[in-house]
């Protein structure tokens, strides 16, 4: 370590390192646990929950605003970050593709990372996603964080201000823990049930029975008999065939089917368990067992208020902390489109508020993510006359 670097470190300053030099960074490595995410996503309910949340979050308008005249605001279309959040995140990804990937990483791995690219004025002009499995989070002596990850075949290190980090609920404030990591047993059970059903159907849809013989068979004969029987009866294509027995063999049937083992009910329960794990109403992922026209609208509202709200707040707070350097700007999602099914109730609520006089038109428009109403000076003049 150079003398200059020692002086800078003594005052708490950090510098970017293009390559890893562990001895010069006195930090504690904090690695997230690894899970078999491919197997988890192969469960349809898990995939559907991740898709429902990440696709919805990514498709919501994420607008950068500028504060003007106190509590009023306007779209900051002249700010480079506006385009990054709304149109194109980097040279190869649209904003929707980037945000969908980042949100899915949060749900599956607990953390999502992106490298921040700034212009000479310090404004964000691009965000490049980083695969979470390659990232090691380091805690420095001054309490701030650094990130090591693979880039173009080389391990690089970036400082906290250079990485956009989204995290799920954390037990240390540094690394998030995904629902999959927090409740592995729930998904393991769903995987076991699926594997059991798949093996059962491959072997003829049920446990058929066992063979007996009045003769003593040696191990070689047992092996040959088992292979011959399985080739003639195993698999869906042989399930309706009638085998012919000879040589004193007898077949003892077993009548336990998937229904007898309550496999179907267990599979249904696993869908509800996975949905509960991600806090997604079952109707949102296609489970309409308890759904109908009236409660589906309410469950969609609950999906926005109880499922998406946490992730929406995560995005908005992280953007303010990591991507903006001034309190003059802030980012906000527009969720009005998801609640249009309840527009009649909102309209009635606003109508009463306006009639009773405890809300103004501009306050209503602000809640609906609309600009302030334009003042008609001619109308004012006529009223004054």
N, C-alpha and C positions, 0 to 999 in steps of 0.2 A: 504494500500500500504506500502510495506517495505521501510526502509530507503535506502537500496541499489537500489531499483527500482526508488525511487525519484531522486537519484543522477544520475542514468543512463538516465532517462527521461529528466533531466535538460540539458544533453549534446546531446539530440536528438537520443539516442540509443533506439532500439525497441527490445522487447523479445517476443517469441512465447508464447501464452496462450492456453493450451489444453482445457480449458473450459471458457465460457463467464463470465467475471466479469466486467460488464459495468462501475461501479464506478471508476475502475482503468484506464479506457480508455476515455479520454476526447475527443470524436470524434463526428462528425455529420453523422448521418445515411443517406445514399443516396439510396433510393429504386427505382428501375425501375417500370414503369407502367405495369400492367398485362393486357393481352388481351386474348380473346377466340381463342387460337391458333388452337384448334381442329376444330372449324368451319372454320377458315381461310384456313387450309390445306385441308378441304373437297372440296374447290373450285379447280377444276382440273387445271386451269391455274396457281394458286398460288403454288400448289403442284409441278407442272411441272417446274416452274421457280426455286424453291428451289432445286429440284432434279437436274436440269441441272447444276446449279452453284456448289452445294456441291459435287455431284458425279464427276464432271469434275476436280474440285480442288483436291479432294482426290485421283483421279487416276493419276494425274501428278507426275512424279518423283520429289521428294523434296530431293535434294542432299546437304550434308554438305561438304564444300570444305575447304582446307587449303591453305593459300597464300604461294607461294614459288617464290623466285627469282623475286621480284618486283611485276609485274602485273600477273605473271603466277600463276597457281593453280593446285591442285591435289585433288582427292577425299580423304576425311579423314575417311577411312574405319576403322581405329583403334580407333576412338573416339566413346564412348558409345552412344552419341546422334545420330550418323549416323544410327544406327540400330533402334533407337526409331522413327526417322522420316521416314525411308525408309521401315522397315520391321515390327516391333512389338512395339506398344506404351506402353503396359503394359501386365500383365499376361493373360488377357482375350480378348484383342482387338488387331487386326492388325493395322498397321499404317493407312491403308486406312479407316478402320471402325472408328478409332478415329478422323481422320481429317474430314471425312464426317459428323460425329456427331457435331464436333465443328463448322464447317462452317454452317451447318443447324441452329444451335443455334444462330449464329451471324445474319443470315437472318431473323429468326422468332422472336427472342427475343432481338436482338441488341447487346448481349454480350454472350461470351462463356468463361468458366473457367475450368482450370485443375490444380490439385495439382501436384507440382513438387517433384519428388523423386531424391535425389542426392546420390552419393557415397562419400567416405571419402575425395576424391580429389576435391569435389565440382562439378563433372560432372553429367549431367542429365542421369539417367538410366531408368526412367519411367515417364509417364504422365497419371494421372488418371482424367477423366472428372468429373465435378461437375454439378449437375442439376442447371441451372441458376435461377429457381424459388425459390431455397432455399438459395440463396446468398444475403447477405446484404453487401454493400461496405461502408467502414468507412474511413473518412478522418481524419488523426491524426494532432496533433498540429504542428508537424515538416513538414507538407505538404505531407508526404507520405501516402500510402493507406494501409488498412488492410481489411480482408475479413472474415465475419462470415457465416458459413453454417452448415448444418446438416451432420454429419458423424457417422454412426453406432448408430443412435438414440440420439446423443449428439451434442449440438451446440459447434463448435470449432472455433477458430480464428487463422488466418494465416497472416503473413506479406506479403508485396508486392513482396519480392524476393522469396516467396514460392508458388506463384500462377501465372500460365500462363494465361493471360487475353487478349482475342481478343475482339475488340469492333467495331461496325459499326460507322458511322458518329455520332459525339457527339456534344451536345450544351454546355457541361461543361468540356469536356476533361476527364471525369471520367467514365461516363456510356454512352454506345452507344444507339442509337434509331433505331429500326428496321424499314424497310419500312412499315410494317403492323401498327406499332404504329404511324408513321408519317402521314399515309393516311388511317385511319380507314374507312372513308366514301366510298372510292373506293371499298373496300372489302364488306362493308355493302350493297352497291348497288348490287354487284354481288350475294351476299347471298339472298337478297330480290327477285331478278329476278329468281334465281334458285328455291326458295321456292314457288314463284307464279306459275312457270311452273309446278312444282311437284304437287301442289294442283289442278291445272287446269286439268292435265292429270288424276289424281286420281278421279276427278269428271266427267270424260267423255270427256276429251280433249277440251271442250269449254263451255262457259256460255250458257246453253240451252234455258232458258226462265223462265217464271213465270206462276203460276196457278191463274185463276180468277173464281169466282162463283157468280151466281145471288142471292144467299142466304147469309144471315149474319151468319158467323161461330163464335162460342165461342172459347176462347183460347185453350181449350182442344181439340176441333175438328181441329183447325189449327195445333197444335203440332202433333196430330196423322196423319193428312194428309201429313205434311212435312216428317215425318218419313217413311210413306208408300211409298211416291214418291221417296225419296232418296234411299231406299232399292231396288226399282225396276229399277232405272235409273242411279244411281251414280256408278262410277268406270268404268275402261276400259272394263270389261267383260260384262257390260250392255249397252255400248254405241250404239250398233246396234239394241237393242230391241225397239219394238213399244208398249208403254203403252196404255191401254184402259181406257178412262175417262167415268165417269157416275155421276149421281146426279147433273147435271147442271154445271159441271166443264168445264173450257175452258183453253187451253194452248196458251200462247202468246210467240212465239219464239224470242230469241235475237240472232242475227247473228254475234256478235263480236267474232272472233276467235283470236288465238295467232298471226296470221299473220296480222289481222286488227290492233292489238295493237302494232305492230312492235316489238314483243317480241324477235323474232329471231335476228333481227338487233341489238337489245339492248344487247343480249347475246354475239354476235360477238364483239360489242364495248367493253364489259366488259373484254373479253379476251385480247384485245389490251391494255386496261387500266392497267390491272394487269401486263402484259409483260412490259409496259412502267415503271411501278412502280419499277420493279426489274432490269430495263435496259437490258432486254433480247430480242433479235430479235424474232418476232413471229414464224419464221420458225423453231427456235431451240426447241420450245415447241409444234410443230406439227401443227401450224396454217399456212397452205400453200395457203391461199387465195390470197396473193400477192407474193407468192414465185414461182420461176422457177429455172431451172438448172443453169442459169448464175448468178442470184443474190443470190442464196443459198450459193455459195462458198464465195461471198463477205460478206454475213451476218455472216457466220461462222468466218471469219477473224475479223469482228467487234465484235463478241461475245468474242473473245480472247482479243482484244486490248481495248475495251471500257467497257466490263462487268467484265471479269476475272482479268484484270490487277490491279484494285484497291484491290481486295481480295488477290491476289498473293503478292502484295507489303505489305499488312497488315501482312501476315504470316511471310514473310522474315524479316521485321523490328522487329516484336514482338519476333521472335526467337533470333535475335541478341541482343535485349535489355534484355530479361528475361532468356534465356537458355544458353547463352554463356558469358564467363567472359573474353575472350581475343579477340582482333581485328584480331588475326591470322586466325580465323575461320569465315565462313559465310555460310548461307544456300541460295540456289537458286533453283527455279523450272525450269524444262525443258519443254518448250511449243512447241518445234519444231514439235512434233508429231501432234499437233492440226493444224499446218499450212502446213502440207504436201500437201494439195490440191493446194497450191500455190507455190510448189517447183520449177516449171519451171520459174516463174518470179524471184524467189530468185537466181536460178542458172544463169540466164541471167544477173542479177545485179552484182553478184560476178564475173562473167566472164569479164564484162566490167571493173570492179574495178581492177582486176588483170592485164588485158591488158593495162590499162592506167597507171598502176604503183602506184596508190594512196592507195592500200591495199596490204598486203602480205598474203601468204597462211596461216600463223599462225593466223593472224587477222581474216580471214574468218572462220577458224576452231573454233576460240574462240566464234564468233557470233553464230555458229551452235552448241555450247556446246560440242565441241570436243577437245581432248588434242592436244598439239602442235605436229607438224609433226616431226617424228624421222629423225635425220640426218644420211645419208648414208656415212660413212667415206670412204669406198672404191670408191664410185662415185666421192667424192671430190678429192681423190688421182688421179683418172684417168683424171679428168678435169684439174688438175694442171700439169700433165705430158703432 
